[in-house]
């Protein structure tokens, strides 16, 4: 069997799940974190650049606050995250210091990566840290997240970081052996999927639910993370972190867990950002002609091909483009507000000035600001 392409990966984004860094959800497992630090230190000695995305802040916060149950109130979860981040950062810092490595705590939200300027700032910071030989330890900034806090979101965060630093590989370590063709907890004959194209549409159908009582993600979040990572050319491995030296073996190219390969060429950095923009401001419903024009490649979206405008948004917002069946086929930066788009939809570009009193661009979305999904 051919070795895994991870053997040649120079930049790795490593995501460790909460079950691998906590004592069954009751505080941090310092010995486990020390083992991860030791493995990453060996990879650094081999010249690999490593970014670590780690869960565990809320679990540590619950322990420090003396709470025996995970609260449901958002402000209490945020408080637990704030307290736990102190312990998480302290533990990683002390473990990596044993190997002569410096660490940096980086807290991100999806909103940070949705804003273009903040996205570019985050990318510059992470790239600088890697050039300096520092290990960035990244977590979602749960202390300011206002929607439901889900530890499983760190799968998505890992993929976005892989895009951000243009990593060669995303390694998602969990308490499961990998992705199976059926739920191994229910189907005795379930077989491990050893390798598949990350873009395979059948993967979502076989992805199971949450495997741990403490991790709030599941295989579906990991599959979607692999699909996002593949847009920037990063391969993904989903594997158990409980096996001895799991990270080192994966990085050496051993076949461990499930390899989801990136088979397409990386898309431009700006279009990666558009593709992974998690907060869409609205939707444009397209007719069959517009769908065909976009799918053929190299075409902009014109107002005449839009049949309906959903939501309220301003010029420059990111919107989804959907075909007549409601499937999202593209997304991009829109040149007109929602109200303006409603006035000019179904009309040729030559009439924009007469309708609005001015013309900014003849396209509703220019092809340079549009990415096909």
N, C-alpha and C positions, 0 to 999 in steps of 0.2 A: 504494500500500500504506500502511496506517495506520502511524504511527510506533510504536515499541516503548513499552510503558508505563514503561520505565525512564527515559524522558525526564523523568518527573515524580517519580522516586524520590528521597526526601530523605535516607534512610539506606541506605548500601550496605555489604554484607559482601563483601569481595573476597578470593577464594582463588586464590593463585598456586601452581602445581605445581612440583615439584622440578626438572623439566626446564627451567623458565623462570628459575630463580634460581641454577643451578649450571652449572659448566663440564663438561657431560656427566657429572655425578655426582662430579667431582673438585674439590671445594671450591666456594665461592661465586663467582658472576659479579658482581663489584661494579658493572660498567657496566650490566648488566641491572637490578640492584636500583636503581641511580640513575635509570634510566628509569621504573621503577614509581613511585618516590618523586616524580618530576617530574609524572607524570600525576595522582597522587593530590593533590599540592599544588594543581594547577589545579582539581580538583574541590572541594577545600576552599575555594578562592578564590570559587567559585560558590555557596558555602553548603551544599554537600553534607557530610554526616557520613559518615566512612569508617572501617571496621574492616578490618584486613588479617589474613588467615590465611595464614601462609607455611610452606612446607616448607623443607628445606635444612640443618637442624642436623646430621643424621647425616653428610651428604655433606661438610660443612665439618669435622666432627670426624675423619672418616677422613683427610682431607688433613693436618690438624694433627698427627695421630698417626703419619703416615707409612705408613698402611695402604693397600695397593693393592687389596685385596678387601674387600667388605662381609662382616663376620663373621656367623656363624649363632648364636653363643652370645649369649643374652639379656643377660648382664652386660657383654659387650664392646660390644653395641649401645647399652646404656644409658650406658656410659662415653663412647662416641663422641658420643652426643647431648649429654651434659653438657659436653664440650669444645666441641662445635660451637655450642651455644647462645650461648656467649660471643661468637664471631665473628659469628653471625647478628644478635644484638642490636646489636653494635657497628657493623656495616655499615649497618643500617637507621637507627640513630641519626644517624650521620654524614651519610647521604644526605638525610634529612629536615631536618637542621639547616641544610643549604644553602638550604632554602626557608623558614627561620624557624619550623619546626614541631617541636613536642615529641612524643616517642614514649613508649610504655609497653610493657614486655614483660609479657605475660600467659600463663602456662603453665597449661593445663587438662588434666584427664583426664576420661574418661567418668564415673569415679566422682565427680568434683566435681559434675557435672551431674545425677547420679543421686540425690545427697543433697539433700533439699529445702532445708535451711538453707544449705548451701554454694551451691546454685543461686541462691537469692535474694541471697546476698552477692555472687556473681559478677555478677549482673544489675545490682545497685546500683553496683558499682565501674565496670563498663563504661559505664553510662549517665552517671555522673559524669565519666568521662574524655571522653566525647563532648561533653558540655556545656562542658567546659573547652577544647575545641578540640584535644585530644590525639589522636594516631593510635595506637590500641591495635594492637600486633603480637602476634598470638596463634599459639601452636603447641601441639600436644599435648605434655604433659610426659613425653616418652619416657624420662627418667631414672628414673622411678618406675613406669612401666608394667610389669606382670609377665607379661602375655600377649604374644603375638607382636606385634612392632612393625611397623606397616604405614603407610607414608607416605600411602597412599590414604585412610586414616582421616581425613585433614584435609578431605576432601569432606564426610564426616559431621559433623566438628567445625564446619565452616563453616555447615552447615544448623542445627546446634544453637545456634550463636552468633546466627544470623539470628533464630531463635525467641527467644533470650535478650533481645536488644535490640529486638525487634519491628521488624526492618529491613523496608524496602520491597522490597528486591531482594538476591539472592545472585548474584554473578558468579563463575563458575568458569572460570578461565583455564588452559588446558592446551596441549599441543603438537599437539592434533588440531583440525580445523576446526570440529567440532561433533558432534552425534549423527546418524549415517546410518541409513538403513533396512536396510542390510546392512554387513558388515565391508568397508570400502573397500580394505583390504590384500589381500582375497581376491576381491571381486566388483567387476569393472570398471564395472558399471552402477549401483553404489551411489549413492544420492541423499541429499543433505543434508536432514534434517528441519528446516525453518525455524521452524515453530511447532507446538506441541501442548499440550494440557492436561496439566499435571504429573500429574494423577491417572489418565491413560490407562493401563489395565492392559496394553496391548500394548507399552509402552515397554521394559519389562524384557526382553521377548523379542528386541528388536532391539539392545539394548545389547551392545557387544562387550567384549573382554577388555582387558588392559593394553596401552596404546599405546607405552610407553617401557620401556627396560630398567632405568631408575632409579626410576620411579614405580611403587609397588606397588598402586595402585588401578586402576580401569578405568572404562569408561562406566557399568557397572551401579552403581558407588558414586555416580556423579554423578547418575544418574536417581533413585536412592533419596534422595540429598540434596535434590534438587528436590522430591520428594514430601514430605519432612519440612518443608522451608522453606515449602511451600504451606499447611501447617496454620496458620501464623501470618499468612497472606496475602501472603507474599513470592514474587515472580516470580523465576525462575532463568534465567540465560543461561549456556550452555556454549559456549565459543568459544576459538579459537586466540589465545594471547597473543603470537604471533610477528609478527602484522600490525602495521604502524606505527600508533601511537596507538590500539591496540585498545580499551583501557579507556575512553578519552575518547569514542570513537565509540559504544561501547555505551551509555555514560551519557547521551550526547546523544539516544539513541533510534534510532540507525541499526540496521538489521537486519544483525547480525553473528552468525554461528554459529546456535545453536539456542535458541529462546525457549520455555521451559516455563512456562506461565501458571498462576497460582493462581486458580481459578475459584470457589472456595467462600469463604464468610465466615470470617475468622480465628476459631479457637476460643479459649475463655478461657485465660488464661495458665497456670492450674493444670492444665487439661486438655492443653495443649501439653506441659507437663512430663511428664504421665502417658503421653501418646502416644509421646514420644521417650525414655522411660525405657529404657536399653539393657540394664540388668541386671535380669532378671525373676527373682523368688524362687521361683516355682512356676506351676502351671497348674491351671485348673478346667475340666473337660469338662462341657459343658452339653447338656441334651436339647433337642429341637426347640421345645418350648413356651417355654423360657427364651430361646432364640435369637430367637424371634419377639417376645417381650416386650421384649427389649433393642433389637432392630432397629426397633420401632415408635416408639421414642424416649420419653424421660422416665420410664423404668422402672428400678427398682433390681433387683439380682440377689438373689434369695431362695435359701435353702439347698435348697428343694424341687426347684429346677431343675438342681442339680449332680449329675452321675452319677459323677464320679471326681475325686479330688484328687491331684495329682502334686507331688512335691518336699516340702521341709521349710521352713517359713517361720513367722514370728511375726506377730502382729497389727500392721497398719500397713504390711506389705510390699506391693510392687507385683506383681500376678500377671496372667497372661494368661488370657483367657476364650476357649475354643475350641468350635466347633460340632461336631456328631457326626462330621464328616468331617475334623476336626483343623485346620480353618482358624481362625486367630486373628481374632476379630470385635471384641474389646474388651479393655481392660485397666483395672485400677483398684486402689485401696487396700483391702485386705481387712480386715474387722472382727474376724476370728477367726484363730487359729493353724491350721497345717495339721492337727494332731491333732484340734483342736476341729471344724474344717470336715469332717473325715472322719466324725465322730460325728453331726453334724447334717445332712449332705447327704441329699437325698431325703426330708427331713422338713419338715413345715410349721413356720413361725416360732413358732407357739403352743406348740410342744413343746421349744423351745431350753432354757428354764429347767429343765424336768424332766430333760433329758438332761445338761446341763452343770452344773446346780446354780446357775446364774445366767444372766441375759440382758443382754448389753451393747447390742446393736442387733438389731432384727428382720431386718435385711438382712445378707447376707454382704458385699455391696459396695453402698454407697449411691449413688444416681444422681449426686450431686454429686461423688463421687470416682471416677467411671467415665467413660471416653471410648470411643466407638465408632471403629473403624478402617476 
